[in-house]
């Protein structure tokens, strides 16, 4: 037997619409959890929100960013190998010193590498705006790391051209 504090909530479609189904909630609020618990509305929510265009775009961007970060780090590691195996005096420390080249530390990739995962965890809780913001920050940090590598190459190359 329901008490005076128990309520039954339903959604209707349009003016004078038919009753769809009840949506059980623990708090009385129709939130994400409640919608996902509903068969009809939960399926539409899954299709149009969780797997909809916004979520698909976030997933694509996250994957793209992870590939860019991985690629940048791999190129950084490869450049370090080339520097180590070059003949003495051709690369670091002589040309770096003469050209003012500063080989970036691998740590420039640490934070950008962590952010897409943090964004994904934030998105699980339904925070789409925070997820988008975090992906933008990760993209900026990735660009900045790539620019440090490019600046090093430019500085290092300018000395070699002068030799």
GROMACS elastic network, one bead per residue, 0.5 to 0.9 nm:
[ bonds ]
;  ai    aj funct       b0    kb
    2     5     6  0.78072   500
    2     6     6  0.58327   500
    2     7     6  0.82830   500
    3     6     6  0.54206   500
    3     7     6  0.86254   500
    4     7     6  0.78803   500
    6    28     6  0.88454   500
    7    28     6  0.77208   500
    8    22     6  0.66657   500
    8    23     6  0.77241   500
    8    24     6  0.75775   500
    8    28     6  0.89082   500
    9    21     6  0.85273   500
    9    22     6  0.57624   500
    9    23     6  0.61874   500
    9    24     6  0.75737   500
    9    25     6  0.88451   500
    9    28     6  0.82954   500
    9    30     6  0.87254   500
   10    19     6  0.66023   500
   10    20     6  0.66901   500
   10    21     6  0.58734   500
   10    23     6  0.61987   500
   11    17     6  0.87587   500
   11    18     6  0.85812   500
   11    19     6  0.63841   500
   11    20     6  0.60982   500
   11    21     6  0.71631   500
   11    22     6  0.76819   500
   11    23     6  0.84064   500
   12    15     6  0.80698   500
   12    16     6  0.75532   500
   12    17     6  0.50566   500
   12    18     6  0.57113   500
   12    19     6  0.51989   500
   12    20     6  0.61094   500
   12    21     6  0.87598   500
   13    16     6  0.75836   500
   13    18     6  0.65931   500
   13    19     6  0.77378   500
   13    20     6  0.78624   500
   14    17     6  0.50782   500
   14    18     6  0.84715   500
   17    20     6  0.86061   500
   19    22     6  0.83080   500
   20    40     6  0.78902   500
   20    41     6  0.87558   500
   21    38     6  0.77463   500
   21    39     6  0.83685   500
   21    40     6  0.77901   500
   21    41     6  0.87874   500
   22    38     6  0.77143   500
   23    30     6  0.76572   500
   23    34     6  0.64203   500
   23    35     6  0.71733   500
   23    37     6  0.72497   500
   23    38     6  0.57582   500
   23    39     6  0.89489   500
   24    28     6  0.80349   500
   24    30     6  0.85374   500
   24    34     6  0.65651   500
   24    35     6  0.89828   500
   24    37     6  0.76071   500
   24    38     6  0.78517   500
   25    28     6  0.53124   500
   25    29     6  0.64647   500
   25    30     6  0.68045   500
   25    31     6  0.83530   500
   25    33     6  0.82092   500
   25    34     6  0.56322   500
   25    37     6  0.86816   500
   26    29     6  0.77584   500
   26    34     6  0.83718   500
   27    30     6  0.83326   500
   29    34     6  0.77715   500
   30    33     6  0.78285   500
   30    34     6  0.55111   500
   30    35     6  0.66355   500
   31    34     6  0.52349   500
   31    35     6  0.61953   500
   31    36     6  0.86499   500
   32    35     6  0.51330   500
   32    36     6  0.61511   500
   32    37     6  0.85900   500
   32    42     6  0.88859   500
   32    45     6  0.88471   500
   32   126     6  0.81904   500
   33    36     6  0.52119   500
   33    37     6  0.62690   500
   33    38     6  0.89569   500
   34    37     6  0.50281   500
   34    38     6  0.65970   500
   34    42     6  0.82753   500
   35    38     6  0.52453   500
   35    39     6  0.83079   500
   35    40     6  0.89470   500
   35    41     6  0.61630   500
   35    42     6  0.50695   500
   35    43     6  0.88206   500
   35    45     6  0.72449   500
   36    39     6  0.74533   500
   36    41     6  0.73257   500
   36    43     6  0.73942   500
   36    45     6  0.71196   500
   36    46     6  0.75373   500
   37    41     6  0.84743   500
   37    42     6  0.61503   500
   38    41     6  0.55740   500
   38    43     6  0.77246   500
   39    42     6  0.52042   500
   39    43     6  0.60188   500
   39    44     6  0.87171   500
   40    43     6  0.54483   500
   40    44     6  0.65796   500
   40    45     6  0.87019   500
   41    44     6  0.51025   500
   41    45     6  0.59263   500
   41    46     6  0.84536   500
   42    46     6  0.60088   500
   42    47     6  0.85287   500
   43    46     6  0.50712   500
   43    47     6  0.61887   500
   43    48     6  0.85863   500
   44    47     6  0.50020   500
   44    48     6  0.58524   500
   44    49     6  0.78790   500
   45    48     6  0.53039   500
   45    49     6  0.52487   500
   45    50     6  0.65589   500
   45    51     6  0.83839   500
   45    52     6  0.86616   500
   46    49     6  0.56467   500
   46    51     6  0.58660   500
   46    52     6  0.76975   500
   47    50     6  0.62809   500
   47    51     6  0.51435   500
   47    52     6  0.59068   500
   48    51     6  0.59146   500
   48    53     6  0.74603   500
   48    54     6  0.89947   500
   49    53     6  0.74673   500
   49    54     6  0.72629   500
   49    55     6  0.68787   500
   50    53     6  0.86721   500
   50    54     6  0.82215   500
   50    55     6  0.59487   500
   50    56     6  0.83122   500
   50   126     6  0.89754   500
   51    54     6  0.79422   500
   51    55     6  0.57398   500
   51    56     6  0.61737   500
   52    55     6  0.55507   500
   52    56     6  0.60218   500
   52    57     6  0.85791   500
   53    56     6  0.50418   500
   53    57     6  0.60104   500
   53    58     6  0.85614   500
   54    57     6  0.51692   500
   54    58     6  0.62421   500
   54    59     6  0.86642   500
   54   128     6  0.84013   500
   55    58     6  0.50132   500
   55    59     6  0.61022   500
   55    60     6  0.85795   500
   55   123     6  0.89055   500
   55   128     6  0.81727   500
   56    59     6  0.50794   500
   56    60     6  0.61616   500
   56    61     6  0.85843   500
   57    60     6  0.51218   500
   57    61     6  0.60846   500
   57    62     6  0.84977   500
   58    61     6  0.51444   500
   58    62     6  0.60248   500
   58    63     6  0.85666   500
   58   120     6  0.88294   500
   58   128     6  0.84992   500
   58   131     6  0.79763   500
   58   132     6  0.71951   500
   58   135     6  0.84909   500
   59    62     6  0.51590   500
   59    63     6  0.62005   500
   59    64     6  0.85723   500
   59   120     6  0.84120   500
   60    63     6  0.52226   500
   60    64     6  0.60646   500
   60    65     6  0.85298   500
   61    64     6  0.50049   500
   61    65     6  0.59742   500
   61    66     6  0.84949   500
   61   135     6  0.77591   500
   62    65     6  0.51604   500
   62    66     6  0.61698   500
   62    67     6  0.86896   500
   62   116     6  0.58592   500
   62   117     6  0.84055   500
   62   119     6  0.82426   500
   62   120     6  0.79375   500
   62   135     6  0.69914   500
   63    66     6  0.51443   500
   63    67     6  0.63077   500
   63    68     6  0.87466   500
   63   116     6  0.82966   500
   64    67     6  0.51726   500
   64    68     6  0.62802   500
   64    69     6  0.87324   500
   65    68     6  0.50237   500
   65    69     6  0.61413   500
   65    70     6  0.85078   500
   65   112     6  0.89904   500
   65   113     6  0.89374   500
   65   116     6  0.74180   500
   65   135     6  0.79888   500
   65   138     6  0.77672   500
   65   139     6  0.67007   500
   65   142     6  0.82325   500
   66    69     6  0.51752   500
   66    70     6  0.60819   500
   66    71     6  0.84815   500
   66   112     6  0.87756   500
   66   113     6  0.71187   500
   66   116     6  0.68955   500
   67    70     6  0.51173   500
   67    71     6  0.59955   500
   67    72     6  0.85182   500
   68    71     6  0.50656   500
   68    72     6  0.60532   500
   68    73     6  0.85812   500
   68   139     6  0.89395   500
   68   142     6  0.76822   500
   69    72     6  0.51029   500
   69    73     6  0.61638   500
   69    74     6  0.85577   500
   69   109     6  0.71546   500
   69   112     6  0.70913   500
   69   113     6  0.63528   500
   69   139     6  0.88102   500
   69   142     6  0.62797   500
   69   146     6  0.89964   500
   70    73     6  0.52246   500
   70    74     6  0.61374   500
   70    75     6  0.86388   500
   70   109     6  0.87909   500
   70   113     6  0.78797   500
   71    74     6  0.50928   500
   71    75     6  0.61750   500
   71    76     6  0.85652   500
   72    75     6  0.51427   500
   72    76     6  0.61408   500
   72    77     6  0.86914   500
   72   109     6  0.81435   500
   72   142     6  0.80384   500
   72   145     6  0.80470   500
   72   146     6  0.65503   500
   72   149     6  0.88563   500
   73    77     6  0.62131   500
   73    78     6  0.85974   500
   73   106     6  0.75546   500
   73   109     6  0.66114   500
   73   146     6  0.89570   500
   74    77     6  0.51197   500
   74    78     6  0.61615   500
   74    79     6  0.85979   500
   75    79     6  0.60657   500
   75    80     6  0.85780   500
   76    79     6  0.51440   500
   76    80     6  0.63037   500
   76    81     6  0.88113   500
   76   104     6  0.85761   500
   76   106     6  0.74453   500
   76   146     6  0.88600   500
   76   149     6  0.72264   500
   77    80     6  0.50869   500
   77    81     6  0.63981   500
   77    82     6  0.88307   500
   77   106     6  0.80633   500
   78    81     6  0.50720   500
   78    82     6  0.63419   500
   78    83     6  0.87015   500
   79    82     6  0.50700   500
   79    83     6  0.62199   500
   79    84     6  0.86739   500
   80    83     6  0.50703   500
   80    84     6  0.62188   500
   80    85     6  0.87444   500
   80   103     6  0.85092   500
   81    84     6  0.51010   500
   81    85     6  0.62329   500
   81    86     6  0.86387   500
   82    85     6  0.52641   500
   82    86     6  0.60594   500
   83    86     6  0.54617   500
   83    87     6  0.86815   500
   83    90     6  0.88103   500
   83    91     6  0.60861   500
   83    92     6  0.66608   500
   84    87     6  0.84660   500
   84    91     6  0.83755   500
   84    92     6  0.81569   500
   85    88     6  0.87140   500
   86    89     6  0.84216   500
   86    90     6  0.65866   500
   86    91     6  0.64778   500
   86    92     6  0.87358   500
   87    90     6  0.56686   500
   87    91     6  0.72862   500
   88    91     6  0.68873   500
   88    92     6  0.79798   500
   88    93     6  0.86647   500
   88    94     6  0.83746   500
   89    92     6  0.69428   500
   89    93     6  0.71924   500
   89    94     6  0.54071   500
   89    95     6  0.69170   500
   90    93     6  0.84581   500
   90    94     6  0.70092   500
   90    95     6  0.63452   500
   90   160     6  0.75491   500
   91    94     6  0.62065   500
   91    95     6  0.51517   500
   91    96     6  0.66543   500
   91   156     6  0.76091   500
   91   160     6  0.84020   500
   92    95     6  0.55541   500
   92    96     6  0.51181   500
   92    97     6  0.74455   500
   92   101     6  0.87173   500
   92   103     6  0.87151   500
   92   156     6  0.85881   500
   93    96     6  0.52037   500
   93    97     6  0.58916   500
   93    98     6  0.85712   500
   94    97     6  0.51802   500
   94    98     6  0.61711   500
   94    99     6  0.85200   500
   95    98     6  0.50094   500
   95    99     6  0.57890   500
   95   100     6  0.79725   500
   95   101     6  0.74854   500
   95   155     6  0.87984   500
   95   156     6  0.61373   500
   95   157     6  0.84549   500
   95   158     6  0.89865   500
   95   159     6  0.59456   500
   95   160     6  0.70608   500
   96    99     6  0.53055   500
   96   100     6  0.55631   500
   96   102     6  0.64367   500
   96   103     6  0.78937   500
   96   152     6  0.85104   500
   96   155     6  0.75691   500
   96   156     6  0.57755   500
   96   159     6  0.80053   500
   97   100     6  0.51801   500
   97   101     6  0.64374   500
   97   102     6  0.82117   500
   97   156     6  0.89029   500
   98   101     6  0.76818   500
   98   156     6  0.84527   500
   98   159     6  0.66008   500
   99   102     6  0.88526   500
   99   155     6  0.54231   500
   99   156     6  0.57658   500
   99   157     6  0.80977   500
   99   158     6  0.66450   500
   99   159     6  0.51883   500
   99   160     6  0.86311   500
  100   152     6  0.86696   500
  100   155     6  0.64149   500
  100   156     6  0.76316   500
  100   159     6  0.88905   500
  101   151     6  0.78531   500
  101   152     6  0.52664   500
  101   153     6  0.76917   500
  101   154     6  0.80843   500
  101   156     6  0.53774   500
  101   157     6  0.89827   500
  102   148     6  0.87394   500
  102   151     6  0.84681   500
  102   152     6  0.57965   500
  102   155     6  0.80964   500
  102   156     6  0.84181   500
  103   148     6  0.82757   500
  103   149     6  0.73831   500
  103   152     6  0.58764   500
  103   153     6  0.85691   500
  104   107     6  0.81782   500
  104   108     6  0.72936   500
  104   145     6  0.84108   500
  104   148     6  0.66053   500
  104   149     6  0.66534   500
  104   152     6  0.75212   500
  105   108     6  0.61699   500
  105   109     6  0.86618   500
  106   109     6  0.60599   500
  106   110     6  0.75409   500
  107   110     6  0.51549   500
  107   111     6  0.78565   500
  108   111     6  0.71157   500
  108   112     6  0.78032   500
  108   141     6  0.82772   500
  108   142     6  0.84209   500
  108   144     6  0.85907   500
  108   145     6  0.57708   500
  108   148     6  0.88051   500
  109   112     6  0.55104   500
  109   113     6  0.58734   500
  109   114     6  0.87350   500
  109   141     6  0.81899   500
  109   142     6  0.72091   500
  109   145     6  0.67262   500
  110   113     6  0.52334   500
  110   114     6  0.64987   500
  111   114     6  0.51941   500
  111   115     6  0.63292   500
  111   138     6  0.77962   500
  111   141     6  0.78395   500
  111   142     6  0.89841   500
  112   115     6  0.53650   500
  112   116     6  0.74639   500
  112   137     6  0.80925   500
  112   139     6  0.74725   500
  112   140     6  0.85613   500
  112   141     6  0.57774   500
  112   142     6  0.58660   500
  112   145     6  0.87548   500
  113   116     6  0.68002   500
  113   117     6  0.79907   500
  113   138     6  0.78219   500
  113   142     6  0.84435   500
  114   117     6  0.57323   500
  114   118     6  0.64344   500
  114   119     6  0.88471   500
  114   138     6  0.84815   500
  115   119     6  0.59777   500
  115   120     6  0.85411   500
  115   134     6  0.66240   500
  115   135     6  0.70058   500
  115   137     6  0.80697   500
  115   138     6  0.57815   500
  116   120     6  0.61746   500
  116   121     6  0.86947   500
  116   131     6  0.85998   500
  116   134     6  0.74469   500
  116   135     6  0.62476   500
  116   138     6  0.69428   500
  117   120     6  0.50246   500
  117   121     6  0.62718   500
  117   122     6  0.85822   500
  118   121     6  0.51355   500
  118   122     6  0.61536   500
  118   123     6  0.85693   500
  118   131     6  0.82190   500
  118   134     6  0.79056   500
  119   122     6  0.50141   500
  119   123     6  0.61077   500
  119   124     6  0.87663   500
  119   127     6  0.89775   500
  119   128     6  0.89578   500
  119   130     6  0.74561   500
  119   132     6  0.76188   500
  119   133     6  0.84873   500
  119   134     6  0.57796   500
  119   135     6  0.65560   500
  120   124     6  0.63841   500
  120   131     6  0.69089   500
  121   124     6  0.52131   500
  121   125     6  0.70991   500
  121   131     6  0.85231   500
  122   125     6  0.55691   500
  122   126     6  0.70003   500
  122   127     6  0.58239   500
  122   128     6  0.78041   500
  122   130     6  0.70677   500
  122   131     6  0.60207   500
  123   127     6  0.50044   500
  123   128     6  0.56602   500
  123   129     6  0.86513   500
  123   130     6  0.77099   500
  123   131     6  0.56689   500
  123   132     6  0.89178   500
  124   127     6  0.73774   500
  124   128     6  0.88730   500
  125   128     6  0.85937   500
  126   129     6  0.88351   500
  126   131     6  0.88195   500
  127   130     6  0.54432   500
  127   131     6  0.61558   500
  127   132     6  0.87673   500
  128   132     6  0.61802   500
  128   133     6  0.86336   500
  129   132     6  0.51707   500
  129   133     6  0.62219   500
  129   134     6  0.86311   500
  130   133     6  0.50646   500
  130   134     6  0.60930   500
  130   135     6  0.86025   500
  131   134     6  0.51627   500
  131   135     6  0.62276   500
  131   136     6  0.86862   500
  132   135     6  0.51583   500
  132   136     6  0.62731   500
  132   137     6  0.87446   500
  133   136     6  0.51194   500
  133   137     6  0.63150   500
  133   138     6  0.86776   500
  134   137     6  0.50593   500
  134   138     6  0.61592   500
  134   139     6  0.85949   500
  135   139     6  0.60830   500
  135   140     6  0.86030   500
  136   139     6  0.50335   500
  136   140     6  0.62231   500
  136   141     6  0.86171   500
  137   140     6  0.51223   500
  137   141     6  0.61566   500
  137   142     6  0.85325   500
  138   141     6  0.50966   500
  138   142     6  0.60424   500
  138   143     6  0.85484   500
  139   142     6  0.50318   500
  139   143     6  0.61283   500
  139   144     6  0.85768   500
  140   143     6  0.50618   500
  140   144     6  0.61348   500
  140   145     6  0.86347   500
  141   145     6  0.61674   500
  141   146     6  0.86133   500
  142   145     6  0.51230   500
  142   146     6  0.62125   500
  142   147     6  0.85639   500
  143   146     6  0.50946   500
  143   147     6  0.61015   500
  143   148     6  0.87098   500
  144   148     6  0.63001   500
  144   149     6  0.88309   500
  145   148     6  0.51606   500
  145   149     6  0.65685   500
  145   150     6  0.87966   500
  146   149     6  0.51704   500
  146   150     6  0.62444   500
  146   151     6  0.86195   500
  147   151     6  0.59658   500
  147   152     6  0.84743   500
  148   151     6  0.50622   500
  148   152     6  0.61736   500
  148   153     6  0.86779   500
  149   152     6  0.51205   500
  149   153     6  0.63068   500
  149   154     6  0.87100   500
  150   153     6  0.50870   500
  150   154     6  0.61742   500
  150   155     6  0.86409   500
  151   154     6  0.50618   500
  151   155     6  0.61232   500
  151   156     6  0.84437   500
  152   155     6  0.51969   500
  152   156     6  0.59676   500
  152   157     6  0.83672   500
  153   156     6  0.51024   500
  153   157     6  0.58179   500
  153   158     6  0.84320   500
  154   157     6  0.51589   500
  154   158     6  0.61143   500
  154   159     6  0.89577   500
  155   158     6  0.53273   500
  155   159     6  0.69101   500
  156   159     6  0.56328   500
  156   160     6  0.67277   500
  157   160     6  0.50470   500
  157   161     6  0.61879   500
  157   162     6  0.86679   500
  158   161     6  0.52583   500
  158   162     6  0.64659   500
  159   162     6  0.50959   500
  159   163     6  0.64423   500
  160   163     6  0.51675   500
